[in-house]
Structure formats: C-alpha cells, structure tokens
Amino acid sequence: MIVLYQKLTYWLSEHPSIVTFRWSHTHSWGSTWSFLFTSIALYLTLSTLLHLLLGLILKPGRPVPLGPIPAIHSLSMSLISATIFAGTLLSAASEIRETRWFWRRSKTPFQWLLCFPLGTRPSGRVFFWSYLYYLTRFFHMLRTFFTILRRRRLASFQLFNHSILTFTSFLWLEFSQSFQVLSIILTTSVYSVVYGYRFWTAIGLPSACFPFVLNCQILLLACNLVCHVGVLLLHFFKENVGPTRLTKVKTKDV
C-alpha cells in the first residue's frame, strides 16, 4: 500500500510536467480569450442548429439511438473526475507543505484553500489540475448533444450552466482566483460518483429508488454555498482586522 501511495503521489503531484506547469497564452491550449468566447459561441450555435435540424427531419419526440456512446462518455467522465480529484487533493497537500513557511503566520491550511496568498501565480501543481478541469468542461458539453438527440429537447438551463462553468474555470486560471481548489475537489468528487452511477444505469443495472443524481447536485450546491460563505467571512474579518493593525503600527511610528 505504501509503495502504491508513493507511486500515485509521484504521478499525480510530483511529476515534472505537473510541478513545472505554467498557465500561458502561448503554450497552454485553449488559454486565450478569443478561444474561450469562440468555443462557447460555437457550442451554443451547434446545439441550437442540431435541435432545429432534428425538428425538420424527424417526427416530434422520436429519439435518435446512440448505442453505447453515452455509457462510454459517462465512464470516461467518472474516471477523469476521480483522477482530477486525487491529483488536486495530493497537489494541494504538497503545496501547503512546501509553502506553509511563507504564509503560516497569517493563514491556516483551510484558509489557504479558501483564499490564495497575494501574488499567487497560475503555475505549479494545483493549477495543472485546474487546467485539466477547465479542459474537461468541453467534454462535459457533449451531454447537451446527447440530450438533444435522445430526448429531442433543448434545455436552456443546461446551455447556460455549461457555458458559465467553462467561463468560470477559465477565470480561475487567468486571474489565479481563490476557492478553486475546494471547488474542484468538491465538484470532481461528486462528478465521479454521478457519472459512475449514469454508467451503471446505462449498461442496464438497477437504478436507485430515489433521485440519486438530483440529490448529489443539491449536496454539491450546498457545499459550494457553505464554502462561499467562508470566503466572504474570511475577507470580512481581514478587512476589519487590517485597519486596526495598521493604526497600531502608525501610532508606534509616531
């Protein structure tokens, strides 16, 4: 077990490609603003055109058989999400261990997860997995086309949700935004379970006797709300404590 853990730690957080990663507009695929807006616009356009085209060709309500494609997609997303979850968790632990000397007087490890220290740049282990998470958002978009083909409906909320989440994950990298580590850990842990369940049901195995996917989505939403409240409280207390300390320093100088 120890040898397995050491190998996983190396491949998921200590590999040179992970440690030396740097978010760059010239070296990172899909890292430009033009790519982001073009890809989202293309996603919205293709989804709408496919929905309209099927309405002209096929009878209303007639699904298009996709065979094992949705099951393969669900299995792939479950495995990818589990890998990103493990990689982000191990990378965050390594980053905290190696940089704690710099911020330990002003933050706790949990506060580091909620809010990065000032001057943090989008490079290193955590941002490598954040970049992979950003790329998987485009793989997520395929579910919209599956919904259009199988259920013959265009869900506006699904279009909006995928577009916003892709845009948000890009902002995390572009501006080294805080909270992304916890958000990725929470989201990928839920996705690995949800997509694993979808694969389970897609191959004909029995489904749960309650809305499993919906309950997981509600749980994820509740956890994200709690973490956002934590970020707001952290910034609120910093703003209140900061001026007090500054006043004391000025008084001593005078």
Secondary structure, DSSP 8 states (H G I E B T S, - for coil): -HHHHHHHHIIIIISHHHHT-B--TTTSTT-SHHHHHHHHHHHHHHHHHHHHHHHHHS-TT-----TTHHHHHHHHHHHHHHHHHHHHHHHHHHHHHHHHHHHTTT--HHHHHHS--TT--SBSHHHHHHHHHHHHHHHHTHHHHHHHHHH----HHHHHHHHHHHHHHHHHHHTT-TTHHHHHHHHHHHHHHHHHHHHHHHTT----SS-HHHHHHHHHHHHHHHHHHHHHHHHHHHHHHHHHHHHHHHHHH-
